[in-house]
Amino acid sequence: MLTNLLRDFPATAQAGEAETFEDVLLRPGLKIERIISTGQASPPDFWYCQPQSEWVLILQGAAGLQLEGEAEERVLQVGDALNIPAQCRHRVNWTQAQPPTLWLAVHYEYPHDERPA
């Protein structure tokens, strides 16, 4: 199946109603998903803390990502990628609404991850 990650958005994403998560590929120990953000951010005082590692790539738009223990947020723009090791607390401070921010997220299990550089 041919997939174009830059178009064919679901109706909720087109309307900017909600952040959308779509599985692109699922395999044991691996999940690749497209995330469409239209101005969403993590709720106040909320931190993601996932059991698996996550590598993210910004395909369109921009986002501000905060890692626990870092004073400055990381501003991710088109082409920027970041590896977030398992159990690394992080939050999304903001996402660009127009055009929507498109993320390619690769969730994977690997026991020897290091803190992102």
C-alpha positions as a Markdown table, in Angstrom:
| # | Residue | x | y | z |
|---|---|---|---|---|
| 1 | Met | 0.0 | 0.0 | 0.0 |
| 2 | Leu | 1.3 | 3.4 | -1.0 |
| 3 | Thr | 1.1 | 6.1 | 1.7 |
| 4 | Asn | 1.7 | 9.8 | 1.4 |
| 5 | Leu | 2.3 | 11.2 | 4.9 |
| 6 | Leu | 1.8 | 14.8 | 3.8 |
| 7 | Arg | -1.8 | 14.6 | 2.7 |
| 8 | Asp | -5.0 | 12.6 | 3.2 |
| 9 | Phe | -5.7 | 13.9 | 6.7 |
| 10 | Pro | -8.7 | 12.6 | 8.6 |
| 11 | Ala | -11.6 | 14.9 | 9.0 |
| 12 | Thr | -10.8 | 15.7 | 12.7 |
| 13 | Ala | -7.3 | 16.8 | 11.7 |
| 14 | Gln | -8.6 | 18.9 | 8.8 |
| 15 | Ala | -11.0 | 20.7 | 11.1 |
| 16 | Gly | -8.3 | 21.2 | 13.8 |
| 17 | Glu | -10.6 | 19.5 | 16.3 |
| 18 | Ala | -8.1 | 17.1 | 17.8 |
| 19 | Glu | -4.5 | 15.8 | 17.6 |
| 20 | Thr | -4.6 | 12.7 | 15.4 |
| 21 | Phe | -2.5 | 9.6 | 15.8 |
| 22 | Glu | -2.4 | 7.1 | 12.9 |
| 23 | Asp | -0.4 | 3.8 | 12.8 |
| 24 | Val | 1.7 | 3.5 | 9.7 |
| 25 | Leu | 3.5 | 0.3 | 10.5 |
| 26 | Leu | 3.1 | -2.2 | 13.5 |
| 27 | Arg | 5.6 | -5.0 | 14.2 |
| 28 | Pro | 6.7 | -6.7 | 17.4 |
| 29 | Gly | 8.7 | -4.1 | 19.4 |
| 30 | Leu | 8.1 | -1.4 | 16.7 |
| 31 | Lys | 5.4 | 1.1 | 16.0 |
| 32 | Ile | 5.6 | 3.9 | 13.4 |
| 33 | Glu | 2.9 | 6.5 | 13.5 |
| 34 | Arg | 1.9 | 9.8 | 11.9 |
| 35 | Ile | 0.9 | 12.4 | 14.3 |
| 36 | Ile | -1.0 | 15.5 | 13.1 |
| 37 | Ser | -1.0 | 18.4 | 15.6 |
| 38 | Thr | -3.1 | 21.5 | 15.0 |
| 39 | Gly | -1.9 | 23.7 | 17.8 |
| 40 | Gln | -2.3 | 21.2 | 20.6 |
| 41 | Ala | 0.1 | 21.0 | 23.6 |
| 42 | Ser | 0.5 | 18.8 | 26.7 |
| 43 | Pro | -1.9 | 19.8 | 29.5 |
| 44 | Pro | -0.3 | 21.9 | 32.3 |
| 45 | Asp | 1.9 | 19.8 | 34.6 |
| 46 | Phe | 1.5 | 16.7 | 32.4 |
| 47 | Trp | 4.6 | 14.7 | 31.4 |
| 48 | Tyr | 4.8 | 11.8 | 29.0 |
| 49 | Cys | 6.8 | 8.9 | 30.4 |
| 50 | Gln | 6.8 | 6.0 | 28.0 |
| 51 | Pro | 8.1 | 2.4 | 28.5 |
| 52 | Gln | 9.5 | 2.4 | 25.0 |
| 53 | Ser | 11.9 | 4.8 | 23.2 |
| 54 | Glu | 10.6 | 7.2 | 20.6 |
| 55 | Trp | 12.3 | 8.8 | 17.7 |
| 56 | Val | 10.5 | 11.8 | 16.2 |
| 57 | Leu | 10.9 | 13.7 | 13.0 |
| 58 | Ile | 9.1 | 16.9 | 12.0 |
| 59 | Leu | 7.8 | 16.6 | 8.4 |
| 60 | Gln | 5.9 | 19.9 | 8.4 |
| 61 | Gly | 5.3 | 22.7 | 10.9 |
| 62 | Ala | 7.1 | 23.1 | 14.2 |
| 63 | Ala | 6.9 | 22.2 | 17.9 |
| 64 | Gly | 8.4 | 23.0 | 21.2 |
| 65 | Leu | 9.5 | 19.9 | 23.2 |
| 66 | Gln | 10.6 | 20.0 | 26.8 |
| 67 | Leu | 12.6 | 17.3 | 28.4 |
| 68 | Glu | 12.6 | 17.0 | 32.2 |
| 69 | Gly | 15.7 | 18.5 | 33.8 |
| 70 | Glu | 16.4 | 20.8 | 30.9 |
| 71 | Ala | 15.8 | 24.6 | 31.4 |
| 72 | Glu | 15.3 | 25.3 | 27.7 |
| 73 | Glu | 12.7 | 23.8 | 25.4 |
| 74 | Arg | 13.9 | 22.3 | 22.2 |
| 75 | Val | 12.3 | 23.9 | 19.1 |
| 76 | Leu | 11.8 | 21.3 | 16.4 |
| 77 | Gln | 11.3 | 22.5 | 12.8 |
| 78 | Val | 11.0 | 20.7 | 9.5 |
| 79 | Gly | 13.7 | 18.1 | 9.2 |
| 80 | Asp | 14.6 | 18.1 | 12.9 |
| 81 | Ala | 14.7 | 14.7 | 14.6 |
| 82 | Leu | 15.1 | 13.7 | 18.2 |
| 83 | Asn | 15.5 | 10.4 | 20.0 |
| 84 | Ile | 13.6 | 10.2 | 23.4 |
| 85 | Pro | 14.8 | 7.3 | 25.4 |
| 86 | Ala | 12.4 | 5.1 | 27.3 |
| 87 | Gln | 11.3 | 6.5 | 30.7 |
| 88 | Cys | 12.5 | 10.0 | 29.7 |
| 89 | Arg | 9.8 | 12.4 | 30.9 |
| 90 | His | 8.9 | 15.0 | 28.3 |
| 91 | Arg | 6.1 | 17.3 | 27.2 |
| 92 | Val | 5.0 | 19.2 | 24.1 |
| 93 | Asn | 4.8 | 22.9 | 25.0 |
| 94 | Trp | 3.2 | 24.0 | 21.7 |
| 95 | Thr | 2.7 | 22.9 | 18.1 |
| 96 | Gln | 2.2 | 25.0 | 15.0 |
| 97 | Ala | -1.4 | 25.0 | 13.8 |
| 98 | Gln | -1.1 | 26.2 | 10.2 |
| 99 | Pro | 0.1 | 24.4 | 8.4 |
| 100 | Pro | -0.5 | 21.5 | 10.8 |
| 101 | Thr | 2.6 | 20.0 | 12.5 |
| 102 | Leu | 3.2 | 16.5 | 11.1 |
| 103 | Trp | 5.4 | 14.2 | 13.1 |
| 104 | Leu | 6.8 | 10.8 | 12.1 |
| 105 | Ala | 7.2 | 8.9 | 15.4 |
| 106 | Val | 9.0 | 5.6 | 15.7 |
| 107 | His | 8.3 | 3.8 | 19.0 |
| 108 | Tyr | 10.8 | 1.0 | 19.6 |
| 109 | Glu | 12.1 | -1.2 | 22.3 |
| 110 | Tyr | 15.9 | -1.1 | 22.8 |
| 111 | Pro | 17.5 | -1.7 | 26.2 |
| 112 | His | 20.5 | 0.5 | 25.9 |
| 113 | Asp | 19.1 | 3.9 | 25.0 |
| 114 | Glu | 21.0 | 7.0 | 26.1 |
| 115 | Arg | 19.6 | 10.4 | 27.0 |
| 116 | Pro | 19.2 | 12.6 | 23.9 |
| 117 | Ala | 22.0 | 14.8 | 22.8 |
